[in-house]
């Protein structure tokens, strides 16, 4: 009974997209105000799922084709080796033309006598000639003795009368139905000539895995461009009506805890795959982050890409240790994201129900279920979220921001925005803590001998040639588009970062949230190693932007605490 009562199978990704979309609409859609910004935000979140499905279907087909090709090459090599070995061991040459004119009993005996019973497994032994039987042994012995004494091929020693009788019967058949057989033969010869053309036309019309990936990435970029526009317009939306979810806090908490338990169980029970075989490799960043494997939790099969994962016995001890570390970090980071969302809403928004609803929505989205075990996705997201949580303490916020910048490099472009926020109060403490964390990570890199310290620093801070060859990139920029077009995108991204540093002049928590999310969204467009897929870098911040109230009074001069200043340590109710 436990086999079906306690059995759990992860749902198909497409099924989960529909289920989560309907559940999201039921819990968070504002039915009484259909034309509202909240409903537009929910619609944009749902639109992210199809692009992810398309991209990962392309990766699945690409991995399946590569492994199928590799297996075919191995089989062909093994077949050639078997053929060469058989030709060396055979003492006679079997003629296929003569073999077709010999009765089945003599065929079986001849082939078995030359190559042995092991080489004729696909050859069905006729009645009375079972290998090992008395008649089989006598006939085989006679064939072998005749072959050794005469030195002629074994089939040449077969009873000539039987051979002649077979040939005469075959001649009579040809005379009576020869014309029909010739026509059939001609058709049989003509059909293979026509079939390849049809197959080639079908192959030409078939969408390749790379084209599927390209369609998925373009779709994701379009949706993310709309999200970027929404985030840039967010500071102009001053009126923020209270729109709570359609379920109580208790119901949302129960759903959120249940989904978190199931997702973390997927991480614990999943096999590890080295990150390069699962998808786009991580680009510039911290070397130790690149060492961690990805934990496949995508419910499309038992393994990422639809291929068989390595058994734990096939992994080296170091790989098993890295897999355990990756699982631990993935679970801890997901827990930190959920707790951080709830604490930010409770402490800075003064609305616990909005925080619980925001965390539940994060767990329900298909992206979260698909990328639960990707450490390079969730760890930077957790660090950025906790930097927002501790924004009143610049020293603590700088620690989290420094870790995020040192691990994946791209949050470095958030520093102009954050320094602009702390410019009137707290900039020095924020700068000291960020610099200290980066220096600590650099010291840790000195213990890694795989690269020189200079090469480590180049990768850590992205001091690389942006105009790389397409073969060196991954994701959208490796699918046929000239990578030279990354340069104007990078220039536009830098201009955007400078723009957020100077606008608006008076920054508050709302602009810090929406601006940080916008910069992380914009980084997807020029990210050369899977840009568009790292949705976790901006998803929690986007959700908080959607659910936030009016935060115009949360400016650094009023809420930031410096060196034990207790003005920001008062009751959150008076400020929030």
Secondary structure in CASP SS format (residue, H / E / C, confidence):
PFRMAT SS
TARGET T0000
AUTHOR 0000-0000-0000
METHOD secondary structure of the structure
MODEL  1
X C 1.00
X H 1.00
X H 1.00
X H 1.00
X H 1.00
X C 1.00
X C 1.00
X C 1.00
X C 1.00
X C 1.00
X C 1.00
X C 1.00
X H 1.00
X H 1.00
X H 1.00
X H 1.00
X H 1.00
X H 1.00
X H 1.00
X H 1.00
X H 1.00
X H 1.00
X H 1.00
X H 1.00
X H 1.00
X H 1.00
X H 1.00
X H 1.00
X C 1.00
X C 1.00
X C 1.00
X C 1.00
X C 1.00
X C 1.00
X C 1.00
X C 1.00
X H 1.00
X H 1.00
X H 1.00
X H 1.00
X H 1.00
X H 1.00
X H 1.00
X H 1.00
X H 1.00
X H 1.00
X H 1.00
X H 1.00
X H 1.00
X H 1.00
X H 1.00
X H 1.00
X H 1.00
X H 1.00
X H 1.00
X H 1.00
X H 1.00
X H 1.00
X H 1.00
X H 1.00
X H 1.00
X H 1.00
X H 1.00
X H 1.00
X H 1.00
X H 1.00
X H 1.00
X H 1.00
X H 1.00
X H 1.00
X H 1.00
X H 1.00
X H 1.00
X H 1.00
X H 1.00
X H 1.00
X H 1.00
X H 1.00
X H 1.00
X H 1.00
X H 1.00
X H 1.00
X H 1.00
X H 1.00
X H 1.00
X H 1.00
X H 1.00
X H 1.00
X H 1.00
X C 1.00
X C 1.00
X C 1.00
X C 1.00
X C 1.00
X C 1.00
X H 1.00
X H 1.00
X H 1.00
X H 1.00
X H 1.00
X C 1.00
X C 1.00
X C 1.00
X H 1.00
X H 1.00
X H 1.00
X H 1.00
X H 1.00
X H 1.00
X H 1.00
X H 1.00
X H 1.00
X H 1.00
X H 1.00
X H 1.00
X C 1.00
X H 1.00
X H 1.00
X H 1.00
X H 1.00
X C 1.00
X C 1.00
X C 1.00
X C 1.00
X C 1.00
X C 1.00
X C 1.00
X C 1.00
X C 1.00
X C 1.00
X C 1.00
X C 1.00
X C 1.00
X H 1.00
X H 1.00
X H 1.00
X H 1.00
X H 1.00
X H 1.00
X H 1.00
X H 1.00
X H 1.00
X H 1.00
X H 1.00
X H 1.00
X H 1.00
X H 1.00
X H 1.00
X H 1.00
X H 1.00
X C 1.00
X C 1.00
X C 1.00
X H 1.00
X H 1.00
X H 1.00
X H 1.00
X C 1.00
X C 1.00
X H 1.00
X H 1.00
X H 1.00
X H 1.00
X H 1.00
X H 1.00
X H 1.00
X H 1.00
X H 1.00
X H 1.00
X H 1.00
X H 1.00
X H 1.00
X H 1.00
X H 1.00
X H 1.00
X H 1.00
X H 1.00
X H 1.00
X H 1.00
X H 1.00
X H 1.00
X H 1.00
X H 1.00
X H 1.00
X H 1.00
X H 1.00
X H 1.00
X H 1.00
X H 1.00
X H 1.00
X H 1.00
X H 1.00
X H 1.00
X H 1.00
X H 1.00
X H 1.00
X H 1.00
X H 1.00
X H 1.00
X H 1.00
X H 1.00
X H 1.00
X H 1.00
X H 1.00
X H 1.00
X C 1.00
X C 1.00
X C 1.00
X H 1.00
X H 1.00
X H 1.00
X H 1.00
X H 1.00
X H 1.00
X H 1.00
X H 1.00
X H 1.00
X H 1.00
X H 1.00
X H 1.00
X H 1.00
X H 1.00
X H 1.00
X H 1.00
X H 1.00
X H 1.00
X H 1.00
X H 1.00
X H 1.00
X H 1.00
X H 1.00
X H 1.00
X H 1.00
X H 1.00
X H 1.00
X H 1.00
X C 1.00
X C 1.00
X C 1.00
X C 1.00
X C 1.00
X C 1.00
X C 1.00
X C 1.00
X C 1.00
X C 1.00
X C 1.00
X C 1.00
X H 1.00
X H 1.00
X H 1.00
X H 1.00
X H 1.00
X H 1.00
X H 1.00
X H 1.00
X H 1.00
X H 1.00
X H 1.00
X H 1.00
X H 1.00
X H 1.00
X H 1.00
X H 1.00
X H 1.00
X H 1.00
X H 1.00
X H 1.00
X H 1.00
X C 1.00
X C 1.00
X E 1.00
X E 1.00
X C 1.00
X H 1.00
X H 1.00
X H 1.00
X H 1.00
X C 1.00
X C 1.00
X C 1.00
X C 1.00
X C 1.00
X C 1.00
X C 1.00
X C 1.00
X H 1.00
X H 1.00
X H 1.00
X H 1.00
X H 1.00
X C 1.00
X C 1.00
X E 1.00
X E 1.00
X C 1.00
X C 1.00
X C 1.00
X C 1.00
X C 1.00
X C 1.00
X C 1.00
X C 1.00
X H 1.00
X H 1.00
X H 1.00
X C 1.00
X C 1.00
X C 1.00
X C 1.00
X C 1.00
X H 1.00
X H 1.00
X H 1.00
X C 1.00
X C 1.00
X H 1.00
X H 1.00
X H 1.00
X H 1.00
X H 1.00
X H 1.00
X H 1.00
X H 1.00
X H 1.00
X H 1.00
X H 1.00
X H 1.00
X H 1.00
X H 1.00
X H 1.00
X H 1.00
X H 1.00
X H 1.00
X H 1.00
X H 1.00
X H 1.00
X H 1.00
X H 1.00
X H 1.00
X H 1.00
X H 1.00
X H 1.00
X H 1.00
X H 1.00
X H 1.00
X H 1.00
X H 1.00
X H 1.00
X C 1.00
X C 1.00
X H 1.00
X H 1.00
X H 1.00
X H 1.00
X H 1.00
X H 1.00
X H 1.00
X H 1.00
X H 1.00
X H 1.00
X H 1.00
X H 1.00
X H 1.00
X C 1.00
X H 1.00
X H 1.00
X H 1.00
X H 1.00
X H 1.00
X C 1.00
X C 1.00
X E 1.00
X C 1.00
X H 1.00
X H 1.00
X H 1.00
X H 1.00
X H 1.00
X H 1.00
X H 1.00
X H 1.00
X H 1.00
X H 1.00
X H 1.00
X H 1.00
X H 1.00
X H 1.00
X H 1.00
X C 1.00
X C 1.00
X C 1.00
X E 1.00
X H 1.00
X H 1.00
X H 1.00
X H 1.00
X H 1.00
X H 1.00
X H 1.00
X H 1.00
X H 1.00
X H 1.00
X H 1.00
X H 1.00
X H 1.00
X H 1.00
X H 1.00
X C 1.00
X H 1.00
X H 1.00
X H 1.00
X H 1.00
X H 1.00
X H 1.00
X H 1.00
X H 1.00
X H 1.00
X H 1.00
X H 1.00
X H 1.00
X C 1.00
X C 1.00
X C 1.00
X C 1.00
X C 1.00
X H 1.00
X H 1.00
X H 1.00
X H 1.00
X H 1.00
X H 1.00
X H 1.00
X H 1.00
X H 1.00
X H 1.00
X H 1.00
X H 1.00
X H 1.00
X H 1.00
X H 1.00
X H 1.00
X H 1.00
X H 1.00
X H 1.00
X C 1.00
X C 1.00
X C 1.00
X C 1.00
X C 1.00
X C 1.00
X C 1.00
X H 1.00
X H 1.00
X H 1.00
X H 1.00
X H 1.00
X H 1.00
X H 1.00
X H 1.00
X C 1.00
X C 1.00
X C 1.00
X C 1.00
X C 1.00
X C 1.00
X C 1.00
X C 1.00
X C 1.00
X H 1.00
X H 1.00
X H 1.00
X C 1.00
X E 1.00
X H 1.00
X H 1.00
X H 1.00
X H 1.00
X C 1.00
X C 1.00
X C 1.00
X C 1.00
X H 1.00
X H 1.00
X H 1.00
X H 1.00
X H 1.00
X H 1.00
X H 1.00
X H 1.00
X H 1.00
X H 1.00
X H 1.00
X H 1.00
X H 1.00
X H 1.00
X H 1.00
X H 1.00
X H 1.00
X H 1.00
X H 1.00
X H 1.00
X C 1.00
X C 1.00
X C 1.00
X C 1.00
X C 1.00
X E 1.00
X H 1.00
X H 1.00
X H 1.00
X H 1.00
X H 1.00
X H 1.00
X H 1.00
X H 1.00
X H 1.00
X H 1.00
X H 1.00
X H 1.00
X H 1.00
X H 1.00
X H 1.00
X C 1.00
X C 1.00
X C 1.00
X C 1.00
X C 1.00
X E 1.00
X C 1.00
X C 1.00
X C 1.00
X C 1.00
X C 1.00
X C 1.00
X H 1.00
X H 1.00
X H 1.00
X H 1.00
X H 1.00
X H 1.00
X H 1.00
X H 1.00
X H 1.00
X H 1.00
X H 1.00
X H 1.00
X C 1.00
X C 1.00
X C 1.00
X C 1.00
X C 1.00
X C 1.00
X C 1.00
X E 1.00
X H 1.00
X H 1.00
X H 1.00
X H 1.00
X C 1.00
X E 1.00
X C 1.00
X C 1.00
X C 1.00
X C 1.00
X C 1.00
X H 1.00
X H 1.00
X H 1.00
X C 1.00
X C 1.00
X H 1.00
X H 1.00
X H 1.00
X H 1.00
X C 1.00
END
